[in-house]
Each structure stands twice: as structure tokens, then as C-alpha cells.
Amino acid sequence: MKNKSITPARCRQRPLQVNLAPLTNSLDAETIVQRFSSYVATTPCPLCNGHEGTLIETRDRHGAPLPVTCCRGCGLAYVDPIPTQDELARFYAQRYRKEYKQALTPRLKHIYRAGRVAIDRFRNVVLLANPGARVLECGAGGGEFSYLLTRRGYRLTGIEPNDGYREYAKSEYGVDLRSGTLDDVSFSEGEFDLITIFHVLEHLRDPRDGLARLARWLRPGGHLYVEVPNALTGVSSPANLYHRAHLYYFAAPPLVALAAAAGLTPLLVDGTASRANLVAIFRKSLEVPALEQRSAHNDVVAANRHRTLGRYLRSGRTLTQLPTRLWMRSVERAIEKSASRGRDILDRLFESEAPQTYAAAPHNPNSN
């Protein structure tokens, strides 16, 4: 069959299994078979303002229609159309955690899992800022990372839009979390030494504006620590890669270009196919050096063509990780059956595995 350009006019509206209303621009049976066809997006690319692209996905992880285009000009992949800001705010405040984690507040196994991830991220934090530094965590979730930094002596403020997760973290760990999204909070220019934004940038309606806002809140020479799903990953299951709440999928070149527009210089960018997530560290600079800008379009399209469930299941990585995953599931099941509090789980984990800092603030176990 000869490929045809897909435009929004050919898309048909119908209900979705996951009720995020603005993303109901579904593809009919004819267009579903034309994955990797040329696509004309309703929403212009926020990086290069282009409309021309390639349709790299048509379904989310639940099988509901979800058109994802990869911009031909720069290689930024995004959902089309992008929801409005009001629609996104309502979704994240009330429904996101329930639909993503099937819970309104963190379950014990999720706390343990997030605590282990927090330790891995903290190993980079100690290289970027000393205890006493002013740190902002964007998208604090259940507060595990915020709690670790607070215990280690960092002056931390977090932002979390989900009501249940935020209030749990404030009550259980006594961390300073603010309600809302980046659009709902305001900080002084240059207030922070370090800002972290883990798996949040892909949720923002306008990542260019979001990065510019974060750069204003950083002091000159301060660092931005970013983690997003890797658009070029070869180790993630294609059945779980595309989530309805993820509006953008980043390869390194588009992310670096967006950051450069905000005055951020890349120090580390690791988005190789062997990683599920793209990790980047930027520094706020008075002058950003000129960087070679190239489109990641062909790389992103090729990665999606190559990424199949069969290859994933047959990969050596999948088989070698199986024993570790089974062991972790047994640990998590035991934690779920315990009567432990979230604080108790994290205290034991952080004391045994998290790096110590030379000037950690004293911790009061009886504090709220």
C-alpha cells in the first residue's frame, strides 16, 4: 500500500479506555496500519515550529489510540494534539497517580522502589552540590528523593501537583512540598544551586517555557539535573513505552537544543540505546557556546522500527535481569505484608545504602 500523509482531518473522535479527554484524537483502522507514514501535526513542534513529521506510534500502552509524531525538522517526538493547560492540571491533581500507579497515595512497595532510585540519583547530586545547598525538586511524587536530600543536609523545596502523594509526603516525612505545577509556583531569580526534574519534562505542555523558567531560578553556575524517557532506547519493552500522560519523547539533540535556548550548557548527556532513560546535567552559563544542531528524526524513527516485542523478549538483557527482578518482587511482597511506615522503610534503606555527606543535618526521628 502506498503511504499517504496523515492529517488531523482524517482522524476520528471516539471514547478512550483511559479518560484523558484532550487526547481523544484517535486514528481509524485505515491509518493504524500506516505507522511510519508522513504526518502533518495539528500542534506545531515547540522546538522548531514545524508541522511535518513521521507517525511513530498509534497506540498507548493500554491499546487506546494515541498519535505520536516525530518532527522531521528536529527529531522531537510528541503527542498530537497537545492538551490544554487546564486539562492537564485537572488530570495531574486528581487522576494521574490513580491511573499510573493504581493508588491515590504511595503503596509501601512503591516507596521502597522509589527509595532505591533516589539513592542512585543522589550519587550524582553529591558531585553537583554540597549539603546546605538550596535545591528544588520538580515533581516530587511521594517525596522519597526530597526526604533523602533533607536528611543529608540540603535545603530542599519540592513541587508536586498530585494531592494524595504530596500530602502523604508532607505528613510522613515532614518535607517542604508546594502544591501545583511549574505554572503555579514562583521563586526568586537565582534562588537555587541545583534543580532536579526527573520524569517531569515529558509531561509539560511547553518544555521550552518550562526549561526557561527553571533556568531563571538557578544561580549562575548552578546545575539542572534532568531525566526523561529515552526516545532511542533499545532496552525498554515497546508494550510499555508510550504512556498517555507523556506528551514528549526526547533524544539528546532536541533536549540539548531546548536547554541551550534557556541558557543552559550541557555537561553530561547520556541517551544511548543501552539506557531506558536519557540523563542530562546542564549548567547555567552567561554565554552558551554554539552547538551543532542536527535533527534526530531519522534516529528516532529507526529506533522505533527496530523496537519490537520479539526483540525485547529475546534480548540477553531481558533474560539476565530476570533473577534480579524476581528477587526484587519477593522483597516488595514482604514489604507490602509488613506493618511498616514509609518513613521506617526509607530510614533503613538510606542508612544502609545512601552515600553519607560530611555535614548532614541532624535528624529527629520524632519529627513530622
N, C-alpha and C positions, 0 to 999 in steps of 0.2 A: 504494500500500500504506500502511495506517495505521501510524505509528511506534509501537513498543512499547518500554517500559522494559527495558533490558538489565541483568540481574543476573548475578553470578558463577555462580549455579546453572545458568544456561543455557549456560555456557562449557564446552567440551570439551577434555580434555587430549590432546595428540599431540606427537610429536617435532618439533623445530625445526631449521632449517638451521644456525643459529648456536647452539652449545650453551651457553647460559647458563640452567641448569636452573630457577632460580626464576621465570623469565619465560615459562613454558610455558602460561600461561592463555590459550589461543587461542580465537578466535571461529569458529563454524561458518559454513557457507555462507549460512545464513539471516540471521545477524546482520551478516555482512560487508557486505551491501547496505544496511544500516541505519546507515551512518555519519551522524553528526549527530543520532542519536536520543538520547533521555534515557537516562541511565546511572546505576546505583547501584553505587558503588565498594566493593570489599572493604576497601581501605585508606582510612581517613578522611583528609581533607585535613590536612596538617601545619600549615597556617596557620590555618584557621577550624574545623577538625574536622568539616566537612560530608562527606556521602556523595553527595549529589545532584549530578549534572553532565551534561555532554554528551559523547558519544563523538566525538572529533575525528579520530582515526586508528585504523586497524585493522591496518596492516602496517608493518614497518620497511623500511629502505632496501634490504634483500635480498629482500623479499617474504614474509618469515616473519610469522606472526601476532603483533601487538603492540597490545593495547588501551591507548589513551591517552585519559584523560578530562580535561575542563576543569571544575573545580569551579564550581558555579553561584553559590556564596556569595562567592568572592573572585577567581576567574579564574585560579588557579594550575592549570597543566596537568601531569599526571603519569601515569606508567605504573601500571597496576593489575593484579595486586598488586605492592607493593614487595618486592624480595628481602630476605632476612635479611642481617645484617651479616657473618656468617661466609661466606656465599655470595659476597657482593661482594668481600670481602678476598681470597679464593682466586682469583677471576676476575681482579682487577687485578694481583695479584702474578705471575700465570703466563700469562694468555692474552689480556689486553686489547690490548696493543700488537701482538701477532701477528695478531689478528682485525681490528684497526682499521687498522694500517699495513702488515700482511703482513711484519713484521720483528720480530726479538727484540731487536735493537739498532738505533740510528738509521742509516738509509742516508744517503749523502752529500747527495742531493737534498733529503731531509727536513731535514738540518742547515742547508743554505743557506736553505730556505724558512722554517724556524723562526727563523733569524737575522734575516731581513728583518722578520718580525713582531715580534721582540724590539726592534728599533730603533724601530718605530712606538710600541710601548708605553713605551719608555724616554723618549720625548719628554714624556710625562705625568709620569713618575717625577721628572724633574729639577725639575718645578714643585711637587712634593709633599715632597721630602726632599733634603737636601744630602749630598754624599759624606761618609762617616763615619757616616751614619745606620744604625741597626740595622734590617734588612729581612728579612722572612720570605716566601719564595715557596712557596705551597701548590700542589703538583702541578708539580714542576719538569721533568717529562718528560726530554728528552735534555740538559738543562742549558744551553741556549743563552742564555736570559734571565739565568740565575744567573751565567753566565760574563761577560756584558756588564756587569752591575752590579758584580761583583767587580773587573773590570778598571778600572772607573770610580771605585773607591774606597769602595764601600758595603760594610758588614759584613753579609754575607748568609748566611742559613741556608735550605736548601730541604728540602722533604718530597716524596718520590716513592715510591709503592708498587711500581712495576714493577721487578723485579730487574735485567733486562738494561739498560734505559735508565738507571737510577740508577747502576749500577756503571760503565757506559760514561762517563757524565758525570764521575764522580769520578776515573776514571783519565785521561781525555783532557784535562779542563780543571782538575782539582785543586779543584773546588768542594766546599763543605760541604753534602752532602745526607744527610738522615736517611731511614731505611727506614720504610715503613708509611704509614698514613693519619693523619688528624687524631686518631683514637681511639688511635693507638699512640705518640704523642709528647706531651711535656709541657714547657711553658715557664713562666717566672715571670710573674706578673701585671704588665702594663705593660712587658714587656721590649722591645717593638718600636715603632719610629717609623712604620713602613709595613709593611703586609701586602698581598701581591698574591695573587689567586686567580682564575686565568684558566681558564675552561672546566673547572672542578672542581665548583662548587656544584651543577651539574645531576647530578653523579654521586653526591652524598652521600645516604645513606638518610634522614637527618633534617637538612635545610638550616637549620631553626630552631636546632637544637642546635649545628650547625657554626658559624653566624654568632655565636652567643653565646660559643662557645669562642674564636673569633678576636678578638672584642671584649675579652675578658678579657686577652688577650696584648698588646693595644695600650695604649700610654700614653695618658692623657687628652690630647686634641688630635691624636692620631695618626690616620693615614688607612688606609682599606681600599679597595683598587682592585680592582674586580670586572669580569669579562667572562663573559657566558653567551650561549648561542644565543638569539636574539630570537624570541619566540613570535609577534610581529606582523610579521615580516619579509615584504616583498614582493619581495625580490631573490634569494632562495635557491631552488634547484631543489627542488620538492616530492618529487622522487625520492630526494633525499639528506638530507632534513631530519630524519627520525625514526630515531634510532640506538638499538639495543638497550641499549647501556650508559648512555644518557641517561635518567635517572629523572624529571627535571623539565624543564619548558619555561616560561620566565619572560617575562611582560610587566612593565612598570615598576611598576604598583601593588602586585602581590603581593611583588615583590622589596623595594620600599621598606618595606612593612609588616613583612616578616620582619626587615629590618635595624633598624627602629625598635624592635622588641621586644627587640633586643640592645643598645640604647642607642647606635645609630648614626644620625647625622643626614646626609641626602643633600646633597651639594654639587653633583653633576652626575649626571644620569640621562638617557641618550640611547638610547631604544629605538624610534625612529621606523621606519616601514615601509621606509625607504630604506637601512636598515642590516641586515646579516646577523646582527650580534651586538649585544646590549644591553650598553652600557658604563656603569658607575656608579662614583662615588667618594663614599665616606662618611667622616665624621669622628666619632671617639669623643667624645661630649659628656656632661657631667654631667647635663644636662637636655635631653631630646629634645622639640622643640616639637611640639604637637599637629598632626597632619597629617590632611587629609581622606582618608578611606579609601573607595574605591569598588571595585566588582567590575569586573574586566577581562574577565569571562566573555563578554559579547556581542562585544567587540572581538576576542578570540582566536578565537571561533567564526567570525565574519565573515571574518577573515584567512585561516582555513583553507578556508572555502568559496571564497574568491576565488583562492586559490593553486592554479593548475593548471599542468601541464607545458606546455600550449599557450601560456598567457600568458607563462610564463617564457621560452620559446624565441622568442616574438615581441617580447619587450621590447627597447627600444632599448639598455638597459644590457648585455644579453647580447651583442648584436651589436658594440657599441663596445668591449667588453672582449676580444673575440676576438683581435685582433692582439697585445695585451699578453700574453695567455695563451699564445699560440703562441710568442712570443719567450721567455717565461719557461721554457717546456718545452724549448726548444732549449738554453738556458743550463743547465738542470738535467741534460739529457742529457750535455752536455760535462763537467759536474762529476762525474757518475756514471762517466764513462770515465777521469777523471783518477786519478792515484795520490795525491791529496792526503789529508791527515788532516783530521778535523773541526776541530781547532784551527787549522790553516792557513787553512781556508775562512773561519772566523769572524774570525780576526785581520785578514785582508784586508778583509772586509766591514765590520767595526766601525771600522777605522781610516779608511776612506774615507767612511762614511755616518753613523755614530752620533754624536750630539752629544757634544762634549767637556765635561768638568766641570773646575771651577777647581782642584780639589785631588785629582785622581785618584792613586790609589796606584801606586807604580812596579810595573811588570810584568816578571817574569822569564820570558823565553821558554823557558828550560830547566826551569822548574818543572813538576811533575806535576799 
